[in-house]
Amino acid sequence: MAQAIKVSEDLYTIAKTRAKAEHRSIPAQIEYWAKIGRIAHDNPDLPVSFIEGILISNAEYEAGQYTEFKLD
């Protein structure tokens, strides 16, 4: 079961702004940041933009939004 957590007012304000811009709820925005941070921590040589690209690619694949590459 999920539990409520306390975050600083500054983090909440930033998350609220980003959540609105990225069409997420505030908790979803903080979860997204945590996911990116966890992956970045486990893979320090990968740029954050690369990690975001992988997450987007995975979501597109799961949604069936891809075309197979065929080597001729």
N, CA, C and O atoms as a Tinker XYZ file with bonds, in Angstrom:
   288  protein
     1  N      0.839000   -1.179000    0.000000    73     2
     2  CA     0.000000    0.000000    0.000000    64     1     3
     3  C      0.884000    1.242000    0.000000    63     2     4     5
     4  O      1.865000    1.318000    0.739000    81     3
     5  N      0.533000    2.196000   -0.821000    73     3     6
     6  CA     1.295000    3.439000   -0.905000    64     5     7
     7  C      1.094000    4.265000    0.354000    63     6     8     9
     8  O      0.009000    4.286000    0.935000    81     7
     9  N      2.135000    4.932000    0.757000    73     7    10
    10  CA     2.071000    5.805000    1.921000    64     9    11
    11  C      2.375000    7.229000    1.497000    63    10    12    13
    12  O      3.120000    7.463000    0.546000    81    11
    13  N      1.800000    8.158000    2.200000    73    11    14
    14  CA     2.079000    9.569000    1.934000    64    13    15
    15  C      3.501000    9.886000    2.390000    63    14    16    17
    16  O      3.982000    9.360000    3.393000    81    15
    17  N      4.149000   10.745000    1.639000    73    15    18
    18  CA     5.481000   11.199000    2.019000    64    17    19
    19  C      5.484000   12.719000    2.029000    63    18    20    21
    20  O      4.689000   13.361000    1.343000    81    19
    21  N      6.378000   13.275000    2.805000    73    19    22
    22  CA     6.515000   14.731000    2.855000    64    21    23
    23  C      7.674000   15.139000    1.968000    63    22    24    25
    24  O      8.737000   14.518000    1.979000    81    23
    25  N      7.454000   16.181000    1.210000    73    23    26
    26  CA     8.512000   16.764000    0.388000    64    25    27
    27  C      8.574000   18.246000    0.709000    63    26    28    29
    28  O      7.620000   18.824000    1.230000    81    27
    29  N      9.698000   18.847000    0.396000    73    27    30
    30  CA     9.842000   20.269000    0.675000    64    29    31
    31  C      8.874000   21.074000   -0.185000    63    30    32    33
    32  O      8.431000   20.619000   -1.240000    81    31
    33  N      8.559000   22.255000    0.275000    73    31    34
    34  CA     7.677000   23.147000   -0.477000    64    33    35
    35  C      8.297000   23.496000   -1.834000    63    34    36    37
    36  O      7.590000   23.604000   -2.835000    81    35
    37  N      9.619000   23.671000   -1.859000    73    35    38
    38  CA    10.309000   23.986000   -3.113000    64    37    39
    39  C     10.156000   22.853000   -4.130000    63    38    40    41
    40  O      9.842000   23.096000   -5.295000    81    39
    41  N     10.381000   21.616000   -3.682000    73    39    42
    42  CA    10.239000   20.474000   -4.581000    64    41    43
    43  C      8.797000   20.362000   -5.076000    63    42    44    45
    44  O      8.560000   20.106000   -6.256000    81    43
    45  N      7.851000   20.551000   -4.184000    73    43    46
    46  CA     6.436000   20.482000   -4.559000    64    45    47
    47  C      6.095000   21.532000   -5.621000    63    46    48    49
    48  O      5.400000   21.233000   -6.592000    81    47
    49  N      6.580000   22.747000   -5.436000    73    47    50
    50  CA     6.302000   23.836000   -6.383000    64    49    51
    51  C      6.898000   23.535000   -7.758000    63    50    52    53
    52  O      6.244000   23.733000   -8.783000    81    51
    53  N      8.144000   23.056000   -7.771000    73    51    54
    54  CA     8.783000   22.712000   -9.037000    64    53    55
    55  C      8.052000   21.551000   -9.702000    63    54    56    57
    56  O      7.806000   21.578000  -10.907000    81    55
    57  N      7.708000   20.538000   -8.925000    73    55    58
    58  CA     6.990000   19.380000   -9.471000    64    57    59
    59  C      5.625000   19.786000  -10.014000    63    58    60    61
    60  O      5.191000   19.273000  -11.045000    81    59
    61  N      4.953000   20.691000   -9.336000    73    59    62
    62  CA     3.638000   21.156000   -9.788000    64    61    63
    63  C      3.748000   21.840000  -11.146000    63    62    64    65
    64  O      2.927000   21.604000  -12.032000    81    63
    65  N      4.755000   22.680000  -11.311000    73    63    66
    66  CA     4.961000   23.387000  -12.573000    64    65    67
    67  C      5.307000   22.416000  -13.688000    63    66    68    69
    68  O      4.723000   22.481000  -14.769000    81    67
    69  N      6.254000   21.512000  -13.438000    73    67    70
    70  CA     6.657000   20.537000  -14.449000    64    69    71
    71  C      5.520000   19.576000  -14.773000    63    70    72    73
    72  O      5.323000   19.212000  -15.933000    81    71
    73  N      4.774000   19.165000  -13.754000    73    71    74
    74  CA     3.656000   18.249000  -13.972000    64    73    75
    75  C      2.635000   18.867000  -14.915000    63    74    76    77
    76  O      2.121000   18.193000  -15.808000    81    75
    77  N      2.347000   20.126000  -14.723000    73    75    78
    78  CA     1.396000   20.811000  -15.603000    64    77    79
    79  C      1.938000   20.864000  -17.021000    63    78    80    81
    80  O      1.208000   20.592000  -17.974000    81    79
    81  N      3.205000   21.212000  -17.169000    73    79    82
    82  CA     3.809000   21.331000  -18.493000    64    81    83
    83  C      3.891000   19.984000  -19.210000    63    82    84    85
    84  O      3.790000   19.920000  -20.435000    81    83
    85  N      4.074000   18.911000  -18.443000    73    83    86
    86  CA     4.262000   17.584000  -19.039000    64    85    87
    87  C      3.004000   16.719000  -18.935000    63    86    88    89
    88  O      3.043000   15.516000  -19.194000    81    87
    89  N      1.894000   17.344000  -18.556000    73    87    90
    90  CA     0.589000   16.668000  -18.494000    64    89    91
    91  C      0.612000   15.432000  -17.592000    63    90    92    93
    92  O      0.130000   14.363000  -17.966000    81    91
    93  N      1.175000   15.602000  -16.413000    73    91    94
    94  CA     1.217000   14.543000  -15.402000    64    93    95
    95  C      0.615000   15.082000  -14.116000    63    94    96    97
    96  O      0.498000   16.293000  -13.927000    81    95
    97  N      0.238000   14.173000  -13.245000    73    95    98
    98  CA    -0.140000   14.587000  -11.899000    64    97    99
    99  C      1.151000   14.895000  -11.142000    63    98   100   101
   100  O      2.236000   14.507000  -11.575000    81    99
   101  N      1.035000   15.580000  -10.032000    73    99   102
   102  CA     2.231000   15.894000   -9.236000    64   101   103
   103  C      2.893000   14.610000   -8.735000    63   102   104   105
   104  O      4.111000   14.480000   -8.851000    81   103
   105  N      2.134000   13.654000   -8.179000    73   103   106
   106  CA     2.795000   12.401000   -7.771000    64   105   107
   107  C      3.450000   11.667000   -8.947000    63   106   108   109
   108  O      4.532000   11.099000   -8.798000    81   107
   109  N      2.801000   11.676000  -10.109000    73   107   110
   110  CA     3.392000   11.005000  -11.277000    64   109   111
   111  C      4.684000   11.695000  -11.699000    63   110   112   113
   112  O      5.625000   11.032000  -12.136000    81   111
   113  N      4.740000   13.021000  -11.572000    73   111   114
   114  CA     5.961000   13.752000  -11.922000    64   113   115
   115  C      7.093000   13.373000  -10.985000    63   114   116   117
   116  O      8.217000   13.145000  -11.431000    81   115
   117  N      6.812000   13.305000   -9.699000    73   115   118
   118  CA     7.849000   12.936000   -8.726000    64   117   119
   119  C      8.284000   11.490000   -8.941000    63   118   120   121
   120  O      9.471000   11.184000   -8.828000    81   119
   121  N      7.342000   10.595000   -9.249000    73   119   122
   122  CA     7.696000    9.202000   -9.559000    64   121   123
   123  C      8.588000    9.137000  -10.801000    63   122   124   125
   124  O      9.547000    8.366000  -10.838000    81   123
   125  N      8.273000    9.947000  -11.818000    73   123   126
   126  CA     9.074000    9.980000  -13.040000    64   125   127
   127  C     10.505000   10.412000  -12.712000    63   126   128   129
   128  O     11.467000    9.786000  -13.155000    81   127
   129  N     10.632000   11.479000  -11.941000    73   127   130
   130  CA    11.968000   11.929000  -11.545000    64   129   131
   131  C     12.712000   10.849000  -10.771000    63   130   132   133
   132  O     13.908000   10.642000  -10.977000    81   131
   133  N     12.002000   10.164000   -9.881000    73   131   134
   134  CA    12.637000    9.107000   -9.090000    64   133   135
   135  C     13.108000    7.969000   -9.997000    63   134   136   137
   136  O     14.190000    7.418000   -9.793000    81   135
   137  N     12.301000    7.619000  -10.993000    73   135   138
   138  CA    12.679000    6.552000  -11.924000    64   137   139
   139  C     13.919000    6.955000  -12.713000    63   138   140   141
   140  O     14.861000    6.172000  -12.840000    81   139
   141  N     13.919000    8.176000  -13.242000    73   139   142
   142  CA    15.086000    8.674000  -13.979000    64   141   143
   143  C     16.313000    8.681000  -13.061000    63   142   144   145
   144  O     17.393000    8.250000  -13.466000    81   143
   145  N     16.152000    9.158000  -11.860000    73   143   146
   146  CA    17.262000    9.220000  -10.908000    64   145   147
   147  C     17.806000    7.851000  -10.553000    63   146   148   149
   148  O     19.018000    7.669000  -10.444000    81   147
   149  N     16.910000    6.885000  -10.372000    73   147   150
   150  CA    17.346000    5.526000  -10.041000    64   149   151
   151  C     18.144000    4.925000  -11.192000    63   150   152   153
   152  O     19.198000    4.324000  -10.981000    81   151
   153  N     17.631000    5.093000  -12.421000    73   151   154
   154  CA    18.337000    4.551000  -13.587000    64   153   155
   155  C     19.682000    5.261000  -13.760000    63   154   156   157
   156  O     20.693000    4.615000  -14.036000    81   155
   157  N     19.697000    6.586000  -13.598000    73   155   158
   158  CA    20.947000    7.345000  -13.724000    64   157   159
   159  C     21.957000    6.922000  -12.666000    63   158   160   161
   160  O     23.153000    6.831000  -12.942000    81   159
   161  N     21.483000    6.669000  -11.475000    73   159   162
   162  CA    22.375000    6.234000  -10.390000    64   161   163
   163  C     22.986000    4.874000  -10.710000    63   162   164   165
   164  O     24.168000    4.642000  -10.455000    81   163
   165  N     22.171000    3.969000  -11.273000    73   163   166
   166  CA    22.655000    2.633000  -11.617000    64   165   167
   167  C     23.514000    2.621000  -12.881000    63   166   168   169
   168  O     24.271000    1.677000  -13.109000    81   167
   169  N     23.399000    3.664000  -13.701000    73   167   170
   170  CA    24.129000    3.750000  -14.977000    64   169   171
   171  C     24.749000    5.140000  -15.121000    63   170   172   173
   172  O     24.305000    5.924000  -15.959000    81   171
   173  N     25.752000    5.453000  -14.331000    73   171   174
   174  CA    26.280000    6.820000  -14.291000    64   173   175
   175  C     26.890000    7.318000  -15.601000    63   174   176   177
   176  O     27.080000    8.523000  -15.765000    81   175
   177  N     27.198000    6.423000  -16.530000    73   175   178
   178  CA    27.790000    6.850000  -17.798000    64   177   179
   179  C     26.744000    7.264000  -18.831000    63   178   180   181
   180  O     27.100000    7.790000  -19.886000    81   179
   181  N     25.457000    7.034000  -18.546000    73   179   182
   182  CA    24.406000    7.380000  -19.504000    64   181   183
   183  C     23.880000    8.784000  -19.243000    63   182   184   185
   184  O     23.558000    9.118000  -18.103000    81   183
   185  N     23.788000    9.605000  -20.276000    73   183   186
   186  CA    23.183000   10.930000  -20.108000    64   185   187
   187  C     21.679000   10.787000  -19.823000    63   186   188   189
   188  O     21.040000    9.838000  -20.276000    81   187
   189  N     21.138000   11.725000  -19.080000    73   187   190
   190  CA    19.713000   11.698000  -18.740000    64   189   191
   191  C     18.857000   11.706000  -20.000000    63   190   192   193
   192  O     17.836000   11.020000  -20.054000    81   191
   193  N     19.251000   12.462000  -21.005000    73   191   194
   194  CA    18.474000   12.495000  -22.247000    64   193   195
   195  C     18.428000   11.120000  -22.913000    63   194   196   197
   196  O     17.420000   10.766000  -23.524000    81   195
   197  N     19.490000   10.354000  -22.804000    73   195   198
   198  CA    19.515000    8.999000  -23.354000    64   197   199
   199  C     18.563000    8.101000  -22.576000    63   198   200   201
   200  O     17.832000    7.307000  -23.168000    81   199
   201  N     18.569000    8.225000  -21.258000    73   199   202
   202  CA    17.667000    7.440000  -20.407000    64   201   203
   203  C     16.214000    7.770000  -20.751000    63   202   204   205
   204  O     15.385000    6.869000  -20.884000    81   203
   205  N     15.910000    9.052000  -20.894000    73   203   206
   206  CA    14.550000    9.449000  -21.262000    64   205   207
   207  C     14.164000    8.863000  -22.619000    63   206   208   209
   208  O     13.031000    8.419000  -22.804000    81   207
   209  N     15.090000    8.862000  -23.557000    73   207   210
   210  CA    14.827000    8.289000  -24.869000    64   209   211
   211  C     14.505000    6.799000  -24.793000    63   210   212   213
   212  O     13.612000    6.314000  -25.488000    81   211
   213  N     15.232000    6.083000  -23.952000    73   211   214
   214  CA    14.967000    4.657000  -23.760000    64   213   215
   215  C     13.572000    4.449000  -23.175000    63   214   216   217
   216  O     12.835000    3.572000  -23.627000    81   215
   217  N     13.206000    5.244000  -22.180000    73   215   218
   218  CA    11.879000    5.113000  -21.573000    64   217   219
   219  C     10.776000    5.408000  -22.584000    63   218   220   221
   220  O      9.755000    4.720000  -22.612000    81   219
   221  N     10.979000    6.422000  -23.408000    73   219   222
   222  CA     9.999000    6.751000  -24.446000    64   221   223
   223  C      9.912000    5.616000  -25.455000    63   222   224   225
   224  O      8.815000    5.220000  -25.849000    81   223
   225  N     11.048000    5.092000  -25.874000    73   223   226
   226  CA    11.054000    3.982000  -26.823000    64   225   227
   227  C     10.348000    2.754000  -26.268000    63   226   228   229
   228  O      9.595000    2.092000  -26.982000    81   227
   229  N     10.585000    2.452000  -25.004000    73   227   230
   230  CA     9.906000    1.314000  -24.373000    64   229   231
   231  C      8.395000    1.519000  -24.346000    63   230   232   233
   232  O      7.636000    0.589000  -24.617000    81   231
   233  N      7.962000    2.726000  -24.021000    73   231   234
   234  CA     6.527000    3.019000  -23.965000    64   233   235
   235  C      5.904000    2.911000  -25.360000    63   234   236   237
   236  O      4.802000    2.383000  -25.511000    81   235
   237  N      6.607000    3.408000  -26.370000    73   235   238
   238  CA     6.106000    3.307000  -27.744000    64   237   239
   239  C      6.010000    1.851000  -28.175000    63   238   240   241
   240  O      5.039000    1.459000  -28.823000    81   239
   241  N      6.994000    1.056000  -27.827000    73   239   242
   242  CA     6.980000   -0.371000  -28.172000    64   241   243
   243  C      5.794000   -1.063000  -27.508000    63   242   244   245
   244  O      5.061000   -1.812000  -28.155000    81   243
   245  N      5.612000   -0.810000  -26.216000    73   243   246
   246  CA     4.503000   -1.423000  -25.483000    64   245   247
   247  C      3.146000   -1.003000  -26.036000    63   246   248   249
   248  O      2.179000   -1.758000  -25.941000    81   247
   249  N      3.067000    0.197000  -26.614000    73   247   250
   250  CA     1.825000    0.695000  -27.203000    64   249   251
   251  C      1.657000    0.243000  -28.656000    63   250   252   253
   252  O      0.662000    0.575000  -29.300000    81   251
   253  N      2.626000   -0.509000  -29.166000    73   251   254
   254  CA     2.560000   -0.983000  -30.539000    64   253   255
   255  C      2.875000    0.086000  -31.566000    63   254   256   257
   256  O      2.532000   -0.057000  -32.740000    81   255
   257  N      3.520000    1.146000  -31.139000    73   255   258
   258  CA     3.853000    2.265000  -32.028000    64   257   259
   259  C      5.301000    2.150000  -32.504000    63   258   260   261
   260  O      6.172000    2.930000  -32.120000    81   259
   261  N      5.517000    1.165000  -33.339000    73   259   262
   262  CA     6.866000    0.970000  -33.869000    64   261   263
   263  C      6.774000    0.289000  -35.230000    63   262   264   265
   264  O      5.748000   -0.292000  -35.584000    81   263
   265  N      7.837000    0.371000  -35.963000    73   263   266
   266  CA     7.963000   -0.390000  -37.198000    64   265   267
   267  C      9.252000   -1.197000  -37.098000    63   266   268   269
   268  O     10.257000   -0.729000  -36.564000    81   267
   269  N      9.202000   -2.385000  -37.610000    73   267   270
   270  CA    10.386000   -3.242000  -37.557000    64   269   271
   271  C     11.398000   -2.774000  -38.583000    63   270   272   273
   272  O     11.050000   -2.412000  -39.707000    81   271
   273  N     12.640000   -2.789000  -38.180000    73   271   274
   274  CA    13.729000   -2.457000  -39.088000    64   273   275
   275  C     14.159000   -3.747000  -39.782000    63   274   276   277
   276  O     14.466000   -4.747000  -39.131000    81   275
   277  N     14.175000   -3.707000  -41.098000    73   275   278
   278  CA    14.584000   -4.889000  -41.848000    64   277   279
   279  C     15.855000   -4.543000  -42.612000    63   278   280   281
   280  O     15.900000   -3.573000  -43.368000    81   279
   281  N     16.862000   -5.337000  -42.404000    73   279   282
   282  CA    18.127000   -5.156000  -43.077000    64   281   283
   283  C     18.051000   -5.861000  -44.429000    63   282   284   285
   284  O     17.822000   -7.069000  -44.495000    81   283
   285  N     18.241000   -5.115000  -45.485000    73   283   286
   286  CA    18.177000   -5.703000  -46.843000    64   285   287
   287  C     19.493000   -6.238000  -47.287000    63   286   288
   288  O     19.605000   -6.760000  -48.396000    81   287
